[in-house]
């Protein structure tokens, strides 16, 4: 089976979102029958994280994800798009409150829009985590993590919570088809 490995190592933003979509498309055009996305990200913008989750779930081949070292914030959503999810023994997952950077003055209507958007993104994030980790031995309290109490999961905790299916270094075969998406 033609498995292509894509290394996603950077922030989640407009540029890396477009690059990952383009890279997956090219891999499929070159005969990929399965994609493995190796993830190392400190997260980024919610809109692009949800976009990539939906894109990866829509692909006509199995997509697996692997935590290369750290998956943080919106990176967790991209990571959860994987059908089979693994992590290195020395890796972590970070869940923490959302934050936005505001530039200049903001009127009441815009502030209300931002608050509404944050609330919606929090519900969407929690729903994806709940669906993708359903049946795990230890349920994650994502709203709590995203509102005030950040949480780091090591590989064993990630396994218990359903974030991953196995702890595995996933050595890369010398003849593997590899791609890279980074900042």
Rosetta silent file (secondary structure, phi, psi, omega in degrees, C-alpha in Angstrom):
SEQUENCE: XXXXXXXXXXXXXXXXXXXXXXXXXXXXXXXXXXXXXXXXXXXXXXXXXXXXXXXXXXXXXXXXXXXXXXXXXXXXXXXXXXXXXXXXXXXXXXXXXXXXXXXXXXXXXXXXXXXXXXXXXXXXXXXXXXXXXXXXXXXXXXXXXXXXXXXXXXXXXXXXXXXXXXXXXXXXXXXXXXXXXXX
SCORE:     score description
SCORE:     0.000 S_00000001
   1 L     0.000  131.400 -179.196    0.000    0.000    0.000 S_00000001
   2 L   -78.696  102.145  178.037    1.394    3.399   -0.986 S_00000001
   3 E  -102.033  129.633  176.099    1.656    5.362    2.262 S_00000001
   4 E  -109.984  137.118 -179.790    2.828    8.952    2.079 S_00000001
   5 E  -105.974  127.095  177.764    4.167   10.730    5.163 S_00000001
   6 E  -116.868  122.277  178.237    3.526   14.450    5.552 S_00000001
   7 E   -93.591  114.398  177.694    5.423   16.319    8.271 S_00000001
   8 E  -104.574  104.445 -174.445    3.373   19.282    9.541 S_00000001
   9 E  -130.207   85.238  179.507    5.732   21.370   11.666 S_00000001
  10 L   174.131 -174.713  179.322    4.537   24.897   12.196 S_00000001
  11 L   -74.475  162.355  176.653    1.717   27.154   13.274 S_00000001
  12 E   -97.899  106.993 -179.115   -1.837   26.726   12.061 S_00000001
  13 L  -148.609 -174.608 -178.114   -2.569   29.725    9.874 S_00000001
  14 H   -56.614  -44.585 -176.404   -3.717   30.657    6.377 S_00000001
  15 H   -67.093  -50.149 -177.775   -0.393   29.747    4.792 S_00000001
  16 H   -71.106  -29.570  175.952    0.137   26.354    6.430 S_00000001
  17 H   -62.851  -51.040  178.579   -3.546   25.468    5.949 S_00000001
  18 H   -61.561  -39.651 -179.493   -3.270   26.076    2.206 S_00000001
  19 H   -66.892  -39.246  179.471    0.068   24.272    2.057 S_00000001
  20 H   -68.768  -41.202  176.901   -1.243   21.165    3.856 S_00000001
  21 H   -60.368  -45.895  179.876   -4.314   21.006    1.596 S_00000001
  22 H   -63.843  -42.220 -178.855   -2.067   21.378   -1.460 S_00000001
  23 H   -65.832  -44.199  177.299    0.429   18.778   -0.199 S_00000001
  24 H   -61.144  -42.412  179.997   -2.280   16.192    0.537 S_00000001
  25 H   -61.842  -44.284  178.608   -3.778   16.798   -2.907 S_00000001
  26 H   -65.492  -39.934  178.606   -0.408   16.292   -4.609 S_00000001
  27 H   -62.157  -41.965  178.141    0.272   13.118   -2.597 S_00000001
  28 H   -63.967  -40.290  178.542   -3.094   11.706   -3.684 S_00000001
  29 H   -64.854  -24.343  178.330   -2.338   12.612   -7.305 S_00000001
  30 L   -94.699   16.013  172.284    0.917   10.663   -6.948 S_00000001
  31 L    94.762   11.524  178.721   -0.906    7.524   -5.844 S_00000001
  32 L   -60.436  128.866  176.736   -1.050    7.805   -2.053 S_00000001
  33 L  -104.354   -9.415  178.516   -3.420    5.169   -0.716 S_00000001
  34 E  -157.373  140.036  177.889   -2.900    6.217    2.889 S_00000001
  35 E  -114.702  138.759  172.308   -1.600    9.420    4.482 S_00000001
  36 E  -118.734  117.717  178.878    0.326    9.712    7.715 S_00000001
  37 E  -100.974  112.232  174.954    0.460   13.261    9.072 S_00000001
  38 E   -88.501  120.694 -171.151    3.319   13.722   11.555 S_00000001
  39 E  -112.159  132.685  168.906    2.369   16.733   13.667 S_00000001
  40 E  -142.821  103.135 -175.813    4.495   19.143   15.682 S_00000001
  41 E  -149.632  146.909  173.804    2.657   22.410   16.304 S_00000001
  42 L   -93.345    8.922  176.611    2.054   24.975   18.990 S_00000001
  43 L    97.060 -157.471 -177.492   -1.387   25.575   17.488 S_00000001
  44 E   160.159 -142.883 -170.774   -2.788   28.652   15.839 S_00000001
  45 L   -79.741  132.250 -178.189   -5.986   30.040   14.432 S_00000001
  46 H   -55.540  -48.209 -174.508   -9.279   28.276   15.173 S_00000001
  47 H   -58.378  -40.412 -179.575  -10.800   28.819   11.736 S_00000001
  48 H   -76.781  -30.568  175.057   -7.886   27.127    9.971 S_00000001
  49 H   -64.263  -45.640  178.302   -7.715   24.303   12.525 S_00000001
  50 H   -66.669  -36.952  177.689  -11.384   23.437   11.968 S_00000001
  51 H   -60.762  -47.377 -179.073  -10.891   23.770    8.211 S_00000001
  52 H   -66.743  -37.143  176.368   -8.009   21.295    8.236 S_00000001
  53 H   -57.892  -51.316 -178.695   -9.927   18.869   10.454 S_00000001
  54 H   -63.274  -40.021  178.870  -12.843   18.853    8.010 S_00000001
  55 H   -62.965  -50.212 -177.778  -10.527   18.590    4.998 S_00000001
  56 H   -62.397  -36.792  179.339   -8.539   15.653    6.406 S_00000001
  57 H   -70.174  -22.076 -176.826  -11.749   13.825    7.391 S_00000001
  58 H   -88.673   -8.462 -175.877  -13.095   14.269    3.843 S_00000001
  59 L   -65.807  148.490 -175.972  -10.154   12.668    2.044 S_00000001
  60 L   -80.394    7.102  177.889  -10.857    9.449    0.107 S_00000001
  61 L  -127.648  163.386  177.026   -7.998    7.570    1.834 S_00000001
  62 E   -69.135  135.907  176.028   -7.243    6.742    5.435 S_00000001
  63 E  -115.794  124.188  175.233   -5.437    9.522    7.272 S_00000001
  64 E  -110.497  151.802  177.822   -3.395    8.626   10.366 S_00000001
  65 E  -124.968  150.744 -177.409   -1.790   11.173   12.681 S_00000001
  66 E  -140.134  128.780  177.607    1.364   10.987   14.793 S_00000001
  67 E   -83.985  111.587 -179.345    2.592   13.369   17.500 S_00000001
  68 E   -77.068  -18.335 -178.320    6.277   14.017   16.786 S_00000001
  69 E   179.352  -49.724  177.296    6.853   15.868   20.051 S_00000001
  70 E  -146.073  132.399  173.591    4.268   18.485   20.868 S_00000001
  71 E  -127.287  116.744 -175.184    0.707   19.053   19.752 S_00000001
  72 E  -124.598  152.623  168.093   -0.840   22.113   21.332 S_00000001
  73 L    53.420 -121.378  179.938   -4.072   24.074   21.246 S_00000001
  74 L   -67.150  -16.388  175.431   -5.726   23.891   17.790 S_00000001
  75 H   -59.842  -30.132  178.294   -3.133   21.276   16.849 S_00000001
  76 H   -61.876  -35.614 -178.880   -5.216   18.820   18.896 S_00000001
  77 H   -69.133  -46.436  176.561   -8.111   19.273   16.484 S_00000001
  78 H   -59.561  -44.879 -179.120   -5.969   18.572   13.422 S_00000001
  79 H   -58.053  -41.195 -177.228   -4.443   15.602   15.254 S_00000001
  80 L   -70.135   -8.621  175.425   -7.879   14.156   16.043 S_00000001
  81 L   -67.895  -20.443 -177.800   -8.693   13.987   12.318 S_00000001
  82 L   -68.304  141.099  175.472   -6.531   10.855   12.221 S_00000001
  83 L   -73.952  -48.362  175.355   -8.159    7.445   12.093 S_00000001
  84 L  -113.999  120.610 -173.438   -5.204    5.789   13.836 S_00000001
  85 E  -117.431  130.753 -178.873   -3.437    8.179   16.199 S_00000001
  86 E  -131.937  167.075  177.075   -0.023    7.610   17.777 S_00000001
  87 E  -147.429  147.671  174.022    2.535    9.580   19.757 S_00000001
  88 L   -66.284  157.490 -179.957    6.233    9.270   20.496 S_00000001
  89 L   -61.612  -31.207  179.824    7.194    8.217   24.012 S_00000001
  90 L  -109.529   74.290 -178.787    8.584   11.703   24.639 S_00000001
  91 L  -143.656  170.871  178.348    5.676   13.850   23.515 S_00000001
  92 E  -150.062  158.821  172.608    2.881   15.970   24.943 S_00000001
  93 E  -122.951  133.089  179.295   -0.559   17.369   24.180 S_00000001
  94 E  -119.666  127.666  172.203   -1.540   20.790   25.574 S_00000001
  95 E  -113.485  128.290 -179.088   -5.091   22.039   26.037 S_00000001
  96 L  -150.154  164.978 -178.573   -5.384   25.666   27.164 S_00000001
  97 L   -59.165  143.916  174.569   -7.780   28.632   27.068 S_00000001
  98 L   -66.549  152.505  171.661   -8.380   30.341   23.730 S_00000001
  99 L  -149.044  150.140  177.151   -7.050   33.843   23.279 S_00000001
 100 L  -122.107  150.041  173.240   -7.271   36.435   20.580 S_00000001
 101 L  -101.537  120.497 -179.821   -4.957   39.316   19.795 S_00000001
 102 L  -102.001  137.752  179.761   -6.895   42.520   19.252 S_00000001
 103 L  -114.368  126.237  177.397   -5.398   45.396   17.301 S_00000001
 104 L    76.097 -166.995 -177.511   -6.605   48.948   17.863 S_00000001
 105 L   -80.624  152.432 -178.206   -9.928   50.002   19.341 S_00000001
 106 L  -132.094  128.711  178.031  -12.949   47.698   19.407 S_00000001
 107 L   -84.787  173.518 -175.505  -16.579   48.810   19.647 S_00000001
 108 H   -60.006  -43.496 -178.557  -19.286   47.002   21.621 S_00000001
 109 H   -61.989  -42.829 -179.905  -20.718   45.181   18.596 S_00000001
 110 H   -67.092  -40.332  178.803  -17.315   43.827   17.578 S_00000001
 111 H   -63.769  -39.536  177.707  -16.528   42.736   21.147 S_00000001
 112 H   -64.565  -39.638  177.659  -19.876   40.887   21.312 S_00000001
 113 H   -62.623  -43.538  178.880  -19.050   39.203   17.984 S_00000001
 114 H   -61.284  -44.653 -179.494  -15.645   38.110   19.327 S_00000001
 115 H   -63.425  -41.573  178.642  -17.230   36.676   22.484 S_00000001
 116 H   -62.875  -42.361  179.584  -19.855   34.833   20.418 S_00000001
 117 H   -64.723  -44.080  178.498  -17.134   33.420   18.166 S_00000001
 118 H   -60.640  -44.456  179.473  -15.014   32.283   21.107 S_00000001
 119 H   -62.199  -43.264 -179.764  -18.016   30.544   22.682 S_00000001
 120 H   -65.029  -45.500  179.540  -18.904   28.812   19.411 S_00000001
 121 H   -61.196  -38.467  178.063  -15.308   27.697   18.790 S_00000001
 122 H   -62.393  -45.472  179.529  -15.108   26.311   22.328 S_00000001
 123 H   -63.865  -42.322 -179.690  -18.287   24.239   21.813 S_00000001
 124 H   -63.966  -44.877  178.833  -17.085   22.998   18.413 S_00000001
 125 H   -58.437  -50.902 -178.690  -13.652   22.080   19.819 S_00000001
 126 H   -62.152  -38.668  179.746  -15.197   20.200   22.759 S_00000001
 127 H   -63.715  -43.449  179.308  -17.631   18.379   20.467 S_00000001
 128 H   -63.387  -46.582  179.889  -14.817   17.150   18.190 S_00000001
 129 H   -61.002  -45.365 -179.896  -12.730   15.943   21.153 S_00000001
 130 H   -60.018  -45.962 -178.739  -15.744   14.191   22.690 S_00000001
 131 H   -64.362  -43.685 -173.688  -16.659   12.452   19.419 S_00000001
 132 H   -79.058  -16.524  179.316  -13.122   11.351   18.556 S_00000001
 133 L  -113.320   12.614 -177.546  -12.302   10.072   22.081 S_00000001
 134 L   -54.527  135.833  177.783  -15.694    8.497   22.806 S_00000001
 135 L    86.975    1.916 -179.382  -15.497    5.360   24.917 S_00000001
 136 L   -69.436  155.832  179.743  -12.078    6.157   26.409 S_00000001
 137 L   -61.507  -34.096 -177.809  -11.237    5.023   29.929 S_00000001
 138 L  -127.962  113.230  179.141  -10.775    8.651   31.050 S_00000001
 139 L   -75.911  140.564  176.809  -12.992   11.413   29.629 S_00000001
 140 L   -89.221  137.183  175.778  -11.384   14.803   29.075 S_00000001
 141 L   -95.136   79.167 -174.030  -13.153   17.879   30.485 S_00000001
 142 H   -63.958  -44.181  178.247  -12.370   20.100   27.515 S_00000001
 143 H   -55.441  -38.779  178.552  -14.572   23.096   28.444 S_00000001
 144 H   -63.357  -43.656  179.920  -12.702   23.295   31.759 S_00000001
 145 H   -65.053  -37.424 -174.716   -9.323   23.154   29.946 S_00000001
 146 H   -83.776  -14.166 -178.570  -10.340   25.785   27.408 S_00000001
 147 H  -102.040  -34.323 -175.174  -11.815   28.246   29.895 S_00000001
 148 L  -158.117  -19.398 -171.904   -9.460   28.364   32.843 S_00000001
 149 L  -124.004   87.556 -179.564   -7.523   25.204   33.639 S_00000001
 150 L   -59.248  154.243 -179.572   -4.897   24.234   31.056 S_00000001
 151 E  -142.957  136.383  173.763   -3.870   20.595   30.928 S_00000001
 152 E  -108.945  132.747  174.675   -0.892   18.726   29.525 S_00000001
 153 E  -109.878  127.633  169.289   -1.244   15.065   28.623 S_00000001
 154 E   -82.216  176.550 -177.953    1.789   12.836   28.359 S_00000001
 155 H   -56.498  -40.889 -178.924    1.579    9.760   26.123 S_00000001
 156 H   -66.613  -40.755  177.198    0.134    7.483   28.832 S_00000001
 157 H   -67.970  -36.576  178.163   -2.582   10.021   29.710 S_00000001
 158 H   -64.102  -37.404  178.111   -3.262   10.540   25.995 S_00000001
 159 H   -65.658  -46.557 -179.293   -3.715    6.786   25.632 S_00000001
 160 H   -64.740  -32.234 -176.273   -6.129    6.597   28.589 S_00000001
 161 H   -89.504   -3.417  178.919   -8.151    9.558   27.295 S_00000001
 162 L    86.064    2.731  176.792   -8.484    8.235   23.736 S_00000001
 163 L   -63.619  -36.960  178.613   -6.355   10.962   22.138 S_00000001
 164 L  -127.632  160.968  176.986   -4.058    8.214   20.841 S_00000001
 165 L  -101.382  -18.924 -179.124   -4.391    4.523   20.124 S_00000001
 166 E  -161.348  151.735  169.364   -0.724    3.652   20.736 S_00000001
 167 E   -95.579  121.253 -171.850    2.623    4.977   21.917 S_00000001
 168 L  -157.597  135.946  178.404    4.968    4.334   19.015 S_00000001
 169 L   -76.319  -18.732 -178.796    8.099    5.961   17.620 S_00000001
 170 L    45.564   67.728  177.119    6.974    5.072   14.065 S_00000001
 171 L   -55.394  142.167 -177.839   10.407    4.745   12.432 S_00000001
 172 L   -91.638  122.771  177.328   10.340    6.091    8.880 S_00000001
 173 L   -61.175  145.387 -177.043   11.252    3.573    6.174 S_00000001
 174 L   -60.398  -30.200 -177.106   14.188    4.719    4.019 S_00000001
 175 L   -98.093   14.592 -177.890   12.098    4.503    0.850 S_00000001
 176 L   -67.344  144.435  172.413    9.045    6.342    2.245 S_00000001
 177 E   -81.335  117.217 -175.739    7.445    9.116    0.196 S_00000001
 178 E  -121.872  144.411  178.390    7.812   12.166    2.430 S_00000001
 179 E  -130.965  161.632  179.538    6.479   15.701    2.233 S_00000001
 180 E  -138.091  134.143  174.389    6.942   18.702    4.497 S_00000001
 181 E  -126.699  118.347  179.421    4.681   21.591    5.490 S_00000001
 182 E  -145.917  172.007 -177.070    6.215   24.188    7.781 S_00000001
 183 L   -67.061    0.000    0.000    6.121   27.903    8.498 S_00000001
